[in-house]
């Protein structure tokens, strides 16, 4: 039996039965702990072990403090993120500027993080006085100015992702309302997927071929090209299932060149699935039951493809996956590609509680020569990335 054939054995459906059973049960049973010990033995450095231990304790107890309490030396935070973490501590009272989707997202994360949102600030007077989705009070800038003494000492979080708009709000808060600059956090989505994420662990080699699963707006492909630098790259294969995100990516990537963009989700087989297409980075595959709950509003029927089928016979050196919980199935659909090419990988492992164990274990069963590392890029439990290389 050749080495290649031997590796294929590690990727059979039979070897994945334990992971599938675990994911269906949602329990940290003996199989899970066995997988965890196996993964821990393959971890590459102290940072990875600390992050792994924190996620294991969080998974078993539900206490987010195990992750938020990680020392800064165990987190890959850029300077903006570090400032943000220092301002948003457990017990903080804050106001979120913007009662839209990003504001709602932050309110939900802050609740889990132990941060109290006292109010949304929004220029749309028709939204108030209380937000229907969260029950949080909504005030206008006029009301804020009329109650400066009540709010001035609190933390203000600007949820706008467009820098020019966020800067304008920041300027008004400082100059018109008298809010101290040190109490303002802004540009939150600028750091959630910063340029270093997915690329700060590995060093680029000659002739890289990149597979981007979940490319969102195409920015990660440009980050990849920048990471390659003067060495250049051979090709990019990019996948984005959200129709609106696909069109944005198609326009953005046209100037990059050497890039094929596919309008598919990535999974273990070629099939049609329901998809929550919100034109945001949280677009994801959902069940029929979930689609029915939403009355099919904002739900698309999209096609998934196995990477083994789309990229059959292609050379691949680097695979990135950040696909909102579909990583396990996508890895199964890429096992031949992985075992033949042995690419380096950057895989998001925070969407489901068990991902940091089962995804690593699956890769090790495909090829036990892989070494595993973890890096954490978020202020809470989001943005943990697993790196795998041989």
MILO-249523 format. One record per residue (C-alpha): residue number from 1; residue in three letters; z, y, x. Coordinates in steps of 0.05 Angstrom, whole numbers. Layout:
<nodes>
- miti / doti / pz / py / px
- NUM / ALA / Z / Y / X
...
</nodes>
This chain:
<nodes>
- miti / doti / pz / py / px
- 1 / UNK / 0 / 0 / 0
- 2 / UNK / -19 / 68 / 28
- 3 / UNK / 30 / 125 / 35
- 4 / UNK / -5 / 162 / -20
- 5 / UNK / -1 / 102 / -67
- 6 / UNK / 73 / 94 / -50
- 7 / UNK / 87 / 166 / -68
- 8 / UNK / 51 / 157 / -135
- 9 / UNK / 105 / 107 / -154
- 10 / UNK / 157 / 162 / -153
- 11 / UNK / 118 / 200 / -205
- 12 / UNK / 111 / 146 / -258
- 13 / UNK / 136 / 156 / -328
- 14 / UNK / 186 / 100 / -317
- 15 / UNK / 220 / 138 / -262
- 16 / UNK / 226 / 199 / -307
- 17 / UNK / 260 / 162 / -364
- 18 / UNK / 330 / 184 / -343
- 19 / UNK / 311 / 257 / -341
- 20 / UNK / 278 / 253 / -409
- 21 / UNK / 338 / 219 / -440
- 22 / UNK / 384 / 271 / -411
- 23 / UNK / 343 / 329 / -436
- 24 / UNK / 344 / 300 / -506
- 25 / UNK / 419 / 287 / -506
- 26 / UNK / 439 / 355 / -476
- 27 / UNK / 500 / 322 / -444
- 28 / UNK / 526 / 322 / -373
- 29 / UNK / 532 / 246 / -371
- 30 / UNK / 536 / 197 / -314
- 31 / UNK / 461 / 199 / -303
- 32 / UNK / 464 / 274 / -297
- 33 / UNK / 520 / 271 / -245
- 34 / UNK / 482 / 218 / -207
- 35 / UNK / 421 / 263 / -205
- 36 / UNK / 465 / 322 / -184
- 37 / UNK / 493 / 284 / -125
- 38 / UNK / 423 / 264 / -103
- 39 / UNK / 398 / 336 / -107
- 40 / UNK / 459 / 364 / -71
- 41 / UNK / 446 / 316 / -13
- 42 / UNK / 376 / 347 / -5
- 43 / UNK / 398 / 420 / -6
- 44 / UNK / 375 / 460 / 54
- 45 / UNK / 430 / 511 / 67
- 46 / UNK / 498 / 539 / 47
- 47 / UNK / 468 / 591 / -1
- 48 / UNK / 434 / 535 / -40
- 49 / UNK / 498 / 495 / -44
- 50 / UNK / 539 / 554 / -69
- 51 / UNK / 487 / 570 / -123
- 52 / UNK / 482 / 497 / -143
- 53 / UNK / 557 / 491 / -149
- 54 / UNK / 561 / 554 / -191
- 55 / UNK / 506 / 530 / -238
- 56 / UNK / 539 / 462 / -244
- 57 / UNK / 606 / 493 / -263
- 58 / UNK / 571 / 540 / -311
- 59 / UNK / 533 / 482 / -343
- 60 / UNK / 597 / 442 / -352
- 61 / UNK / 643 / 498 / -377
- 62 / UNK / 598 / 552 / -406
- 63 / UNK / 636 / 603 / -365
- 64 / UNK / 585 / 653 / -340
- 65 / UNK / 636 / 680 / -290
- 66 / UNK / 619 / 623 / -242
- 67 / UNK / 550 / 656 / -233
- 68 / UNK / 568 / 729 / -241
- 69 / UNK / 625 / 718 / -192
- 70 / UNK / 579 / 695 / -136
- 71 / UNK / 588 / 738 / -74
- 72 / UNK / 531 / 785 / -59
- 73 / UNK / 513 / 745 / 3
- 74 / UNK / 494 / 687 / -43
- 75 / UNK / 447 / 729 / -86
- 76 / UNK / 378 / 756 / -69
- 77 / UNK / 386 / 824 / -101
- 78 / UNK / 345 / 884 / -81
- 79 / UNK / 380 / 952 / -74
- 80 / UNK / 365 / 974 / -146
- 81 / UNK / 393 / 909 / -173
- 82 / UNK / 455 / 914 / -130
- 83 / UNK / 470 / 984 / -157
- 84 / UNK / 459 / 958 / -227
- 85 / UNK / 508 / 900 / -218
- 86 / UNK / 561 / 947 / -191
- 87 / UNK / 554 / 992 / -253
- 88 / UNK / 552 / 936 / -305
- 89 / UNK / 617 / 898 / -297
- 90 / UNK / 655 / 856 / -348
- 91 / UNK / 692 / 902 / -395
- 92 / UNK / 643 / 961 / -385
- 93 / UNK / 626 / 1004 / -446
- 94 / UNK / 554 / 1026 / -447
- 95 / UNK / 499 / 1058 / -489
- 96 / UNK / 429 / 1031 / -486
- 97 / UNK / 372 / 1082 / -492
- 98 / UNK / 318 / 1049 / -533
- 99 / UNK / 329 / 1005 / -594
- 100 / UNK / 265 / 966 / -585
- 101 / UNK / 252 / 896 / -559
- 102 / UNK / 278 / 910 / -488
- 103 / UNK / 340 / 944 / -516
- 104 / UNK / 355 / 884 / -561
- 105 / UNK / 344 / 837 / -503
- 106 / UNK / 395 / 876 / -461
- 107 / UNK / 445 / 879 / -517
- 108 / UNK / 443 / 803 / -523
- 109 / UNK / 450 / 792 / -449
- 110 / UNK / 507 / 843 / -443
- 111 / UNK / 546 / 809 / -499
- 112 / UNK / 545 / 744 / -460
- 113 / UNK / 562 / 783 / -397
- 114 / UNK / 625 / 814 / -428
- 115 / UNK / 596 / 885 / -432
- 116 / UNK / 608 / 925 / -496
- 117 / UNK / 548 / 962 / -524
- 118 / UNK / 577 / 1021 / -563
- 119 / UNK / 510 / 1047 / -588
- 120 / UNK / 435 / 1049 / -581
- 121 / UNK / 403 / 1117 / -569
- 122 / UNK / 334 / 1124 / -600
- 123 / UNK / 291 / 1184 / -619
- 124 / UNK / 267 / 1148 / -683
- 125 / UNK / 316 / 1174 / -736
- 126 / UNK / 290 / 1123 / -787
- 127 / UNK / 323 / 1066 / -747
- 128 / UNK / 395 / 1088 / -759
- 129 / UNK / 451 / 1090 / -772
- 130 / UNK / 460 / 1015 / -755
- 131 / UNK / 412 / 967 / -722
- 132 / UNK / 395 / 911 / -771
- 133 / UNK / 388 / 857 / -718
- 134 / UNK / 452 / 869 / -678
- 135 / UNK / 498 / 911 / -722
- 136 / UNK / 503 / 962 / -666
- 137 / UNK / 506 / 1036 / -683
- 138 / UNK / 443 / 1077 / -670
- 139 / UNK / 448 / 1151 / -652
- 140 / UNK / 396 / 1203 / -635
- 141 / UNK / 397 / 1249 / -574
- 142 / UNK / 419 / 1305 / -621
- 143 / UNK / 479 / 1264 / -642
- 144 / UNK / 493 / 1247 / -570
- 145 / UNK / 493 / 1320 / -551
- 146 / UNK / 539 / 1336 / -609
- 147 / UNK / 589 / 1284 / -585
- 148 / UNK / 586 / 1293 / -509
- 149 / UNK / 660 / 1285 / -499
- 150 / UNK / 660 / 1218 / -535
- 151 / UNK / 604 / 1188 / -494
- 152 / UNK / 600 / 1225 / -428
- 153 / UNK / 643 / 1177 / -387
- 154 / UNK / 607 / 1114 / -408
- 155 / UNK / 550 / 1078 / -373
- 156 / UNK / 479 / 1094 / -398
- 157 / UNK / 425 / 1040 / -392
- 158 / UNK / 353 / 1062 / -401
- 159 / UNK / 313 / 1003 / -426
- 160 / UNK / 244 / 1033 / -416
- 161 / UNK / 202 / 994 / -366
- 162 / UNK / 152 / 1050 / -354
- 163 / UNK / 180 / 1092 / -297
- 164 / UNK / 151 / 1158 / -320
- 165 / UNK / 183 / 1150 / -389
- 166 / UNK / 249 / 1126 / -360
- 167 / UNK / 250 / 1185 / -311
- 168 / UNK / 239 / 1234 / -368
- 169 / UNK / 298 / 1205 / -407
- 170 / UNK / 341 / 1206 / -345
- 171 / UNK / 325 / 1279 / -333
- 172 / UNK / 344 / 1297 / -405
- 173 / UNK / 409 / 1259 / -401
- 174 / UNK / 429 / 1296 / -337
- 175 / UNK / 403 / 1366 / -352
- 176 / UNK / 411 / 1371 / -428
- 177 / UNK / 470 / 1326 / -442
- 178 / UNK / 508 / 1332 / -377
- 179 / UNK / 513 / 1258 / -362
- 180 / UNK / 531 / 1244 / -290
- 181 / UNK / 475 / 1212 / -250
- 182 / UNK / 523 / 1158 / -225
- 183 / UNK / 532 / 1134 / -297
- 184 / UNK / 458 / 1121 / -309
- 185 / UNK / 421 / 1055 / -298
- 186 / UNK / 345 / 1056 / -306
- 187 / UNK / 281 / 1018 / -294
- 188 / UNK / 314 / 952 / -312
- 189 / UNK / 251 / 910 / -315
- 190 / UNK / 228 / 936 / -248
- 191 / UNK / 275 / 889 / -213
- 192 / UNK / 278 / 828 / -259
- 193 / UNK / 216 / 799 / -225
- 194 / UNK / 215 / 837 / -160
- 195 / UNK / 163 / 826 / -106
- 196 / UNK / 209 / 782 / -65
- 197 / UNK / 221 / 732 / -121
- 198 / UNK / 181 / 668 / -109
- 199 / UNK / 159 / 692 / -40
- 200 / UNK / 220 / 711 / 2
- 201 / UNK / 239 / 640 / 21
- 202 / UNK / 174 / 615 / 51
- 203 / UNK / 130 / 644 / 105
- 204 / UNK / 56 / 648 / 89
- 205 / UNK / 8 / 602 / 126
- 206 / UNK / -67 / 605 / 137
- 207 / UNK / -113 / 588 / 79
- 208 / UNK / -61 / 587 / 23
- 209 / UNK / -84 / 564 / -46
- 210 / UNK / -37 / 588 / -101
- 211 / UNK / -25 / 561 / -171
- 212 / UNK / 9 / 611 / -217
- 213 / UNK / 36 / 579 / -281
- 214 / UNK / 57 / 635 / -328
- 215 / UNK / 24 / 695 / -295
- 216 / UNK / 44 / 744 / -350
- 217 / UNK / 8 / 808 / -329
- 218 / UNK / -22 / 784 / -263
- 219 / UNK / 29 / 820 / -219
- 220 / UNK / 54 / 756 / -186
- 221 / UNK / -17 / 741 / -161
- 222 / UNK / -18 / 809 / -127
- 223 / UNK / 51 / 795 / -98
- 224 / UNK / 23 / 730 / -71
- 225 / UNK / -36 / 766 / -39
- 226 / UNK / 12 / 816 / -8
- 227 / UNK / 55 / 759 / 18
- 228 / UNK / -6 / 728 / 52
- 229 / UNK / -20 / 795 / 85
- 230 / UNK / -70 / 795 / 141
- 231 / UNK / -76 / 719 / 138
- 232 / UNK / -111 / 726 / 72
- 233 / UNK / -116 / 668 / 22
- 234 / UNK / -168 / 618 / -1
- 235 / UNK / -159 / 618 / -76
- 236 / UNK / -114 / 630 / -137
- 237 / UNK / -112 / 588 / -200
- 238 / UNK / -74 / 626 / -254
- 239 / UNK / -52 / 604 / -323
- 240 / UNK / -30 / 648 / -382
- 241 / UNK / -27 / 623 / -453
- 242 / UNK / -6 / 687 / -490
- 243 / UNK / -72 / 717 / -515
- 244 / UNK / -52 / 789 / -503
- 245 / UNK / -22 / 774 / -435
- 246 / UNK / -85 / 735 / -418
- 247 / UNK / -129 / 795 / -433
- 248 / UNK / -83 / 841 / -392
- 249 / UNK / -85 / 792 / -334
- 250 / UNK / -160 / 783 / -339
- 251 / UNK / -170 / 858 / -330
- 252 / UNK / -117 / 864 / -276
- 253 / UNK / -141 / 805 / -234
- 254 / UNK / -215 / 823 / -236
- 255 / UNK / -207 / 868 / -175
- 256 / UNK / -168 / 816 / -136
- 257 / UNK / -224 / 766 / -129
- 258 / UNK / -220 / 692 / -111
- 259 / UNK / -180 / 680 / -174
- 260 / UNK / -193 / 634 / -233
- 261 / UNK / -154 / 651 / -296
- 262 / UNK / -144 / 598 / -350
- 263 / UNK / -122 / 613 / -423
- 264 / UNK / -77 / 551 / -426
- 265 / UNK / -5 / 532 / -423
- 266 / UNK / 13 / 479 / -372
- 267 / UNK / 44 / 413 / -395
- 268 / UNK / 42 / 338 / -383
- 269 / UNK / -18 / 326 / -428
- 270 / UNK / -75 / 364 / -460
- 271 / UNK / -54 / 382 / -531
- 272 / UNK / -46 / 438 / -582
- 273 / UNK / 23 / 468 / -591
- 274 / UNK / 56 / 526 / -627
- 275 / UNK / 69 / 587 / -584
- 276 / UNK / 112 / 649 / -594
- 277 / UNK / 63 / 701 / -570
- 278 / UNK / 102 / 765 / -564
- 279 / UNK / 58 / 795 / -508
- 280 / UNK / 121 / 796 / -465
- 281 / UNK / 145 / 754 / -407
- 282 / UNK / 187 / 712 / -455
- 283 / UNK / 127 / 683 / -492
- 284 / UNK / 137 / 608 / -497
- 285 / UNK / 120 / 542 / -530
- 286 / UNK / 161 / 528 / -592
- 287 / UNK / 170 / 470 / -640
- 288 / UNK / 137 / 465 / -708
- 289 / UNK / 206 / 474 / -739
- 290 / UNK / 217 / 539 / -700
- 291 / UNK / 148 / 563 / -721
- 292 / UNK / 165 / 550 / -794
- 293 / UNK / 230 / 588 / -786
- 294 / UNK / 190 / 648 / -763
- 295 / UNK / 142 / 639 / -822
- 296 / UNK / 89 / 633 / -767
- 297 / UNK / 95 / 708 / -754
- 298 / UNK / 75 / 722 / -682
- 299 / UNK / 61 / 648 / -673
- 300 / UNK / -5 / 624 / -643
- 301 / UNK / -33 / 554 / -635
- 302 / UNK / -51 / 547 / -562
- 303 / UNK / -77 / 491 / -518
- 304 / UNK / -40 / 462 / -459
- 305 / UNK / -71 / 428 / -399
- 306 / UNK / -44 / 382 / -345
- 307 / UNK / -55 / 412 / -277
- 308 / UNK / -78 / 344 / -253
- 309 / UNK / -137 / 350 / -301
- 310 / UNK / -155 / 423 / -290
- 311 / UNK / -148 / 421 / -215
- 312 / UNK / -169 / 350 / -200
- 313 / UNK / -195 / 344 / -129
- 314 / UNK / -173 / 416 / -112
- 315 / UNK / -132 / 433 / -50
- 316 / UNK / -66 / 467 / -68
- 317 / UNK / -13 / 494 / -20
- 318 / UNK / 35 / 532 / -65
- 319 / UNK / 55 / 524 / -139
- 320 / UNK / 97 / 574 / -177
- 321 / UNK / 123 / 559 / -247
- 322 / UNK / 161 / 607 / -292
- 323 / UNK / 143 / 583 / -362
- 324 / UNK / 204 / 591 / -405
- 325 / UNK / 230 / 520 / -406
- 326 / UNK / 164 / 482 / -402
- 327 / UNK / 171 / 470 / -327
- 328 / UNK / 192 / 397 / -333
- 329 / UNK / 130 / 376 / -372
- 330 / UNK / 85 / 418 / -328
- 331 / UNK / 112 / 383 / -266
- 332 / UNK / 98 / 316 / -298
- 333 / UNK / 27 / 339 / -311
- 334 / UNK / 19 / 358 / -238
- 335 / UNK / 50 / 298 / -204
- 336 / UNK / -16 / 271 / -175
- 337 / UNK / -32 / 341 / -149
- 338 / UNK / 37 / 347 / -119
- 339 / UNK / 39 / 279 / -87
- 340 / UNK / -30 / 285 / -57
- 341 / UNK / -24 / 357 / -32
- 342 / UNK / 52 / 361 / -21
- 343 / UNK / 51 / 436 / -35
- 344 / UNK / 109 / 484 / -29
- 345 / UNK / 137 / 503 / -96
- 346 / UNK / 176 / 559 / -129
- 347 / UNK / 202 / 536 / -197
- 348 / UNK / 247 / 574 / -245
- 349 / UNK / 307 / 530 / -263
- 350 / UNK / 349 / 573 / -311
- 351 / UNK / 314 / 565 / -378
- 352 / UNK / 351 / 501 / -397
- 353 / UNK / 421 / 483 / -375
- 354 / UNK / 400 / 420 / -338
- 355 / UNK / 336 / 446 / -304
- 356 / UNK / 369 / 460 / -237
- 357 / UNK / 384 / 386 / -232
- 358 / UNK / 329 / 349 / -270
- 359 / UNK / 271 / 389 / -241
- 360 / UNK / 295 / 380 / -170
- 361 / UNK / 308 / 306 / -183
- 362 / UNK / 238 / 297 / -212
- 363 / UNK / 207 / 328 / -150
- 364 / UNK / 249 / 284 / -104
- 365 / UNK / 226 / 222 / -143
- 366 / UNK / 154 / 243 / -133
- 367 / UNK / 166 / 251 / -58
- 368 / UNK / 236 / 241 / -27
- 369 / UNK / 214 / 280 / 35
- 370 / UNK / 220 / 346 / -3
- 371 / UNK / 276 / 393 / 17
- 372 / UNK / 307 / 435 / -38
- 373 / UNK / 334 / 506 / -36
- 374 / UNK / 359 / 554 / -90
- 375 / UNK / 360 / 630 / -93
- 376 / UNK / 388 / 673 / -149
- 377 / UNK / 356 / 740 / -168
- 378 / UNK / 394 / 761 / -231
- 379 / UNK / 458 / 796 / -251
- 380 / UNK / 475 / 740 / -299
- 381 / UNK / 449 / 668 / -307
- 382 / UNK / 376 / 687 / -307
- 383 / UNK / 326 / 685 / -250
- 384 / UNK / 349 / 625 / -209
- 385 / UNK / 290 / 597 / -170
- 386 / UNK / 285 / 529 / -137
- 387 / UNK / 243 / 524 / -73
- 388 / UNK / 215 / 457 / -50
- 389 / UNK / 179 / 442 / 14
- 390 / UNK / 165 / 385 / 62
</nodes>
